[in-house]
């Protein structure tokens, strides 16, 4: 199956800062380019960290106030988080201000993979790197959402050709495929129950699909098979579900 790659959606002309870029220059770059964050790179274009508007706002916070209380550590007067925030609040350069290490993604990663990384780390943007870990672009949540703008006829063609014909080796019209607002409805009868499950799962992974309505039936229930007796197609289905 073909999936949209991050490299096709990313912005290649990346606004960036270097380790020694002054605080005010970072603020100017964010304001001038109307962006909410940027990567910090070294002389070899490798990503050292990322600066967001939140990091800059810490500079405006009252860093001179009393340390945050923390149960079990009152005698220290500091927590690891409060020390990091206070250090950023006093930062004068990008290198001191950035969050590090940076969470990055490779340009050949799929949109789904990039979305998982964003969700796992709760970030809104990802620097995109090449095989040598050098910065080649940046991708945001808004960029990834473009995949859901895929037209319904294009989604229908992809489901029919990539899923049913190429992946499952079915005849083109053995299953009726209807797509409305990204919701795919599959109707028809397949030979085995495992094929129905795979068809639904692979449709869910198709770029632009919002949901799948399963109206498929089967002639033979092969769910009784033992793990070592499963057909190759069922093994493929399990592998896909782990992605």
C-alpha positions as CSV (number, residue, x, y, z in Angstrom):
1,X,0.0,0.0,0.0
2,X,1.2,3.5,-0.8
3,X,1.1,6.1,2.0
4,X,1.8,9.8,1.9
5,X,5.3,10.6,3.1
6,X,6.3,13.4,5.4
7,X,8.7,14.6,2.7
8,X,5.8,15.4,0.5
9,X,4.0,17.5,3.1
10,X,6.8,19.2,4.9
11,X,8.0,22.8,4.5
12,X,11.5,22.8,3.1
13,X,12.4,26.4,3.7
14,X,12.8,26.2,7.4
15,X,13.2,29.2,9.7
16,X,15.9,28.1,12.2
17,X,18.2,29.4,14.9
18,X,21.7,28.6,15.9
19,X,22.9,27.8,19.4
20,X,24.2,31.3,20.0
21,X,21.2,33.2,18.4
22,X,20.2,36.0,20.9
23,X,16.8,35.8,22.6
24,X,15.4,38.9,20.9
25,X,16.4,37.5,17.5
26,X,14.5,34.3,18.2
27,X,11.4,36.4,19.2
28,X,11.8,38.5,16.0
29,X,12.0,35.3,13.8
30,X,8.8,33.9,15.3
31,X,6.9,37.2,15.0
32,X,8.2,38.0,11.5
33,X,7.4,34.6,10.0
34,X,4.2,34.1,12.1
35,X,5.3,30.7,13.4
36,X,5.0,29.3,16.9
37,X,8.3,27.4,17.0
38,X,11.6,26.7,15.3
39,X,14.5,24.2,15.4
40,X,17.9,25.1,16.7
41,X,20.8,23.6,14.6
42,X,24.6,23.3,14.9
43,X,27.1,24.2,12.2
44,X,26.5,20.9,10.5
45,X,22.7,21.5,10.3
46,X,22.0,18.8,12.8
47,X,19.0,19.6,15.1
48,X,20.0,20.3,18.7
49,X,16.6,21.3,20.0
50,X,13.4,23.1,19.4
51,X,12.1,26.5,20.7
52,X,8.4,27.2,21.1
53,X,6.4,30.3,22.1
54,X,6.0,28.6,25.5
55,X,9.7,28.7,26.0
56,X,9.7,32.4,25.2
57,X,6.8,33.1,27.5
58,X,8.8,31.6,30.4
59,X,11.1,34.6,30.0
60,X,8.2,36.8,30.9
61,X,7.2,34.8,34.0
62,X,8.4,36.0,37.4
63,X,11.5,33.9,37.7
64,X,12.5,35.7,40.9
65,X,9.6,34.4,42.9
66,X,9.9,31.6,45.5
67,X,10.7,28.1,44.4
68,X,7.8,25.8,43.7
69,X,6.9,23.6,46.7
70,X,7.2,19.9,46.0
71,X,6.1,17.2,48.4
72,X,9.1,15.2,49.7
73,X,11.6,17.9,48.4
74,X,10.7,20.9,50.6
75,X,14.2,20.9,52.0
76,X,15.7,21.3,48.5
77,X,13.5,24.2,47.5
78,X,13.9,23.1,43.8
79,X,12.5,20.4,41.6
80,X,14.1,19.3,38.3
81,X,11.2,20.9,36.4
82,X,11.4,24.1,38.3
83,X,15.2,24.3,37.8
84,X,14.8,23.8,34.0
85,X,12.0,26.4,33.8
86,X,14.1,28.9,35.8
87,X,17.1,28.3,33.6
88,X,15.0,29.0,30.5
89,X,13.5,32.1,32.1
90,X,17.0,33.5,32.4
91,X,18.2,32.3,29.0
92,X,19.7,34.9,26.6
93,X,20.5,32.6,23.7
94,X,18.6,30.0,21.7
95,X,20.8,27.2,23.0
96,X,19.9,28.0,26.6
97,X,16.2,28.5,25.7
98,X,15.5,25.4,23.6
99,X,14.0,22.2,24.7
100,X,16.4,19.3,24.1
101,X,16.8,16.7,22.8
102,X,14.6,17.5,19.8
103,X,11.9,15.1,18.7
104,X,12.5,14.6,15.0
105,X,11.1,12.5,12.1
106,X,12.7,11.3,8.9
107,X,11.5,12.5,5.5
108,X,10.5,9.0,4.4
109,X,8.3,8.4,7.4
110,X,4.5,8.0,6.6
111,X,2.0,10.6,7.8
112,X,0.6,8.0,10.3
113,X,4.0,7.5,11.8
114,X,4.6,11.2,12.2
115,X,1.2,11.6,13.7
116,X,2.0,8.9,16.3
117,X,5.2,10.7,17.2
118,X,3.4,14.0,17.7
119,X,0.7,12.4,19.8
120,X,3.2,10.4,21.9
121,X,5.3,13.4,22.7
122,X,2.5,16.0,22.7
123,X,4.3,18.3,20.2
124,X,2.8,20.5,17.5
125,X,5.7,20.3,15.0
126,X,8.5,18.0,14.1
127,X,11.9,18.9,12.5
128,X,12.4,16.6,9.5
129,X,15.8,15.1,9.0
130,X,17.6,13.1,6.3
131,X,19.6,9.8,6.7
132,X,22.5,11.8,8.3
133,X,20.2,13.5,10.8
134,X,20.5,16.9,9.1
135,X,17.6,19.3,8.9
136,X,15.7,19.2,5.6
137,X,12.3,20.5,6.6
138,X,9.6,20.9,9.3
139,X,6.1,19.4,9.5
140,X,3.2,20.6,11.7
141,X,-0.1,19.2,12.7
142,X,-1.8,21.3,10.1
143,X,0.4,19.8,7.4
144,X,-0.5,16.3,8.5
145,X,-4.2,17.1,8.4
146,X,-3.9,17.8,4.7
147,X,-4.2,14.1,4.1
148,X,-7.9,14.3,5.1
149,X,-8.5,16.7,2.3
150,X,-8.1,13.9,-0.2
151,X,-11.1,13.8,-2.5
152,X,-13.6,10.9,-2.1
153,X,-13.1,9.6,-5.6
154,X,-9.4,9.4,-5.1
155,X,-9.9,7.5,-1.8
156,X,-12.3,5.1,-3.5
157,X,-9.8,4.4,-6.3
158,X,-7.1,3.7,-3.7
159,X,-9.2,1.3,-1.7
160,X,-10.3,-0.6,-4.8
161,X,-6.8,-0.7,-6.5
162,X,-4.3,-0.8,-3.6
163,X,-6.3,-2.7,-1.0
164,X,-8.7,-5.0,-2.8
165,X,-6.8,-5.8,-6.0
166,X,-3.1,-5.4,-5.2
167,X,-3.0,-6.4,-1.5
168,X,-5.9,-8.9,-1.2
169,X,-5.8,-10.2,-4.9
170,X,-9.6,-9.8,-5.3
171,X,-11.3,-9.0,-8.5
172,X,-11.9,-5.2,-8.9
173,X,-15.7,-5.3,-8.3
174,X,-16.0,-8.2,-5.9
175,X,-16.6,-5.7,-3.1
176,X,-18.7,-2.5,-3.5
177,X,-16.8,0.5,-2.2
178,X,-18.7,3.7,-1.3
179,X,-16.9,6.8,0.0
180,X,-18.7,9.8,1.5
181,X,-16.8,12.6,3.3
182,X,-13.9,10.2,3.9
183,X,-16.1,7.4,5.4
184,X,-15.6,4.2,3.5
185,X,-18.5,1.6,3.3
186,X,-17.5,-1.9,2.2
187,X,-20.3,-4.2,1.0
188,X,-20.0,-7.7,-0.4
189,X,-19.1,-11.3,0.3
190,X,-15.5,-12.6,0.6
191,X,-14.3,-16.2,0.9
192,X,-12.9,-16.1,4.4
193,X,-13.6,-14.1,7.6
194,X,-9.9,-13.2,7.9
195,X,-10.1,-11.5,4.5
196,X,-12.9,-9.3,5.7
197,X,-11.0,-8.3,8.8
198,X,-7.9,-7.5,6.7
199,X,-9.9,-5.5,4.1
200,X,-11.4,-3.3,6.9
201,X,-8.1,-2.8,8.6
202,X,-6.2,-1.9,5.5
203,X,-8.9,0.5,4.5
204,X,-8.6,2.2,7.9
205,X,-4.9,2.7,7.1
206,X,-5.5,4.3,3.7
207,X,-4.6,8.0,3.5
208,X,-7.7,10.2,3.9
209,X,-10.0,7.6,5.4
210,X,-11.9,8.9,8.4
211,X,-13.8,5.7,9.3
212,X,-14.8,2.3,7.8
213,X,-18.3,0.9,7.8
214,X,-18.1,-2.9,7.5
215,X,-21.0,-4.6,5.7
216,X,-18.9,-7.5,4.5
217,X,-19.9,-11.1,4.9
218,X,-17.9,-14.4,4.4
219,X,-18.4,-17.9,3.2
220,X,-15.9,-19.6,5.5
221,X,-15.1,-18.8,9.1
222,X,-11.4,-19.5,9.5
223,X,-11.1,-17.8,12.9
224,X,-10.7,-21.3,14.5
225,X,-7.2,-21.7,13.0
226,X,-4.4,-22.1,15.5
227,X,-1.6,-19.5,15.5
228,X,0.8,-21.8,13.6
229,X,-1.9,-22.6,11.1
230,X,-2.9,-19.1,10.0
231,X,-2.7,-18.2,6.4
232,X,-0.1,-15.8,5.2
233,X,-2.8,-13.1,4.7
234,X,-3.8,-13.3,8.4
235,X,-0.2,-12.9,9.4
236,X,0.1,-9.9,7.2
237,X,-3.1,-8.5,8.9
238,X,-1.6,-8.8,12.4
239,X,1.6,-7.1,11.2
240,X,-0.4,-4.2,9.9
241,X,-2.3,-3.8,13.1
242,X,0.9,-3.3,15.0
243,X,1.9,-0.3,12.9
